[in-house]
Amino acid sequence: MKREEIIEKLRGILASAGDGTAPVSVTEESNLMTDVGLSSVSMLYMVIAIEEEFGIRFDDVGVGDFATLGDVVTYIGNKLG
Amino acid sequence: MPKYYDFETRDLFRKYTDAEQFEKIREYGTVTEMWQNCIFGYADRVAVIDGDETVTFARLEEDAARMRALFSDIPKDKKIGILAPNSYGFVKAFIAAVTSGHAAVALPPHLDAPTVFGCSMITETGAIVYDGSLADRLAVVRERRPDVALIKTDDAADEAADAVSASPDDPCAVVFTGGTTGKSKGAVLSNDAVMQGTVNGCYGYPDVFGQRYLLILPLTHVFGLIRNLMTSLYTGSTLFICRNNKDMFRDVAVFRPTIMVMVPALAEMALNLSRKFGKNMLGDDLKTIICGAAPVSPFLIGEYDKIGVKLLAGYGLTESANLVSGNPESVSKPESVGIPFPHQSIRVNDDGELLLKGRNMMLGYVGGAGEDAYEDGWFRTGDLCRIDEDGYLYITGRTKEIIVLPSGENVSPAEVEARFNAAPFIQDSQVFEDENELGGRILALEVVPRLSELSGVAPEERGAFIVAELEKINETLPPFSRVSRITVRETDFERTPAMKIVRYKKFS
């Protein structure tokens, strides 16, 4: 899966988190905490939704393990092989 | 003059529960007494599932009995600390400690070594049962208190020791408060209090006994320890321990829970995930969600009602051994936290503050801290409330969060927020005091929209739409409590570990 396809799916996930997260403008450089504004709940939402959407399993991860959305894209890309 | 409410409410709950099951809701004075009835009544039923371990009530008693033997040299006035994540080891250690006549101290697993040492000093622990993964947190205790016995959760004596009954007034558990408004304090709960809290969890919904509970809340929190673990054991139910919240929905698919105890933020998250993936992520067997620890929005109650799940809000504190009230009429009175449970006496001061007395109330704080916690022998909750004509309780704010306007008028932010939160497209809001351009003090409102309820409005028009709708609500408020500025946030509020909103404080 191409990076752009992954990020498009991530935008869909962020949009469905329902906590006001603004997904349209997010890019690979967006910082998850300061730009996207993920709280502990929306981070949990994102992890669960990614696992469901991409059919992958996260290893034990915490909010601090990813700085930008690009880091998440890379992680998903590696998991998908 | 304060108002007093002291009536027997058991019969008010009768009609909400299956008649035969309701008669089985009995009171016990001690956990040991309850536990002996569990072993007798439910021996072969599964009590706990944790990973690969499936443990019956009989086996839990056998394991607890061999751990009790390890406590035999520890004087009864010394407590047993438990330092473990949510696990079968925690459950076993808790049952072993309290049925050996000791009080258990629930030590939150995120504490560092000096804090574990401090907590064990002030609570006078004679032993700490710990999970191997947390051994490093005992470094300071090991060095400075060689007299404290350190026992691993999987340690066991060769011999079993019989259960010992404490007296109802004896301490049973020490649970630390969340500490969102100050330093965390250890509330000492008697056997009577823990049992009252446990039984309170049985009122207000149809099927109570033989349920399947999925545990996602920490066992070191009263909501997890008493409402989830203790009520599950009491009712002969099975407790499935979710080891990692991110695996919650995989666990749901395997275990198919019938009841869950959770905070509103998680209930809302489950709803959003269900929408996104077009399936009920909480499973089709779920009938009841017990929701508390933060205000529950009427929207959430309504949405779950549509899919046949009763979401019941309650009100409780660490100091009250969990639940004080529960709302069996959550759909018709969604803003209420319900009616007080049996043996709960209530006093409402002139300023609206809620004060409590009853079997479920703590003996006091560890080390006697917090003398201002009481007034005439009544525990001061710090919460503001009102009670309607049917005896239903509403929490309207915190005494400490009251904003005193320059005009001298008092505004309860929570009360104003509740009015804005009633709009379906508002997920959360915060009312606070701020400055305008001229330096004058104003009331400001920030909201987090619920985008799923705004799909009919074009994205670029949402901000204006929300502000216009909120302005209409604002007009219905008493003039002094109207907000002068409305901001629509693009991100969630900053939250505490318990997922509560961190409140702005510009003026103190």
Chai-1 contact restraints between the chains, C-beta under 6 A:
chainA,res_idxA,chainB,res_idxB,connection_type,confidence,min_distance_angstrom,max_distance_angstrom,comment,restraint_id
A,S16,B,N272,contact,1.0,0.0,6.0,A-B,restraint_1
A,S16,B,K276,contact,1.0,0.0,6.0,A-B,restraint_2
A,G18,B,N272,contact,1.0,0.0,6.0,A-B,restraint_3
A,G18,B,R450,contact,1.0,0.0,6.0,A-B,restraint_4
A,G18,B,L451,contact,1.0,0.0,6.0,A-B,restraint_5
A,G18,B,S452,contact,1.0,0.0,6.0,A-B,restraint_6
A,D19,B,V448,contact,1.0,0.0,6.0,A-B,restraint_7
A,D19,B,D492,contact,1.0,0.0,6.0,A-B,restraint_8
A,G20,B,V448,contact,1.0,0.0,6.0,A-B,restraint_9
A,G20,B,P449,contact,1.0,0.0,6.0,A-B,restraint_10
A,G20,B,R489,contact,1.0,0.0,6.0,A-B,restraint_11
A,G20,B,E490,contact,1.0,0.0,6.0,A-B,restraint_12
A,A22,B,E490,contact,1.0,0.0,6.0,A-B,restraint_13
A,G37,B,T491,contact,1.0,0.0,6.0,A-B,restraint_14
A,S39,B,D492,contact,1.0,0.0,6.0,A-B,restraint_15
A,S39,B,R495,contact,1.0,0.0,6.0,A-B,restraint_16
A,V41,B,A265,contact,1.0,0.0,6.0,A-B,restraint_17
A,V41,B,M269,contact,1.0,0.0,6.0,A-B,restraint_18
A,V41,B,M499,contact,1.0,0.0,6.0,A-B,restraint_19
A,L44,B,N245,contact,1.0,0.0,6.0,A-B,restraint_20
A,Y45,B,M269,contact,1.0,0.0,6.0,A-B,restraint_21
A,V47,B,K246,contact,1.0,0.0,6.0,A-B,restraint_22
A,I48,B,K246,contact,1.0,0.0,6.0,A-B,restraint_23
A,E52,B,F277,contact,1.0,0.0,6.0,A-B,restraint_24
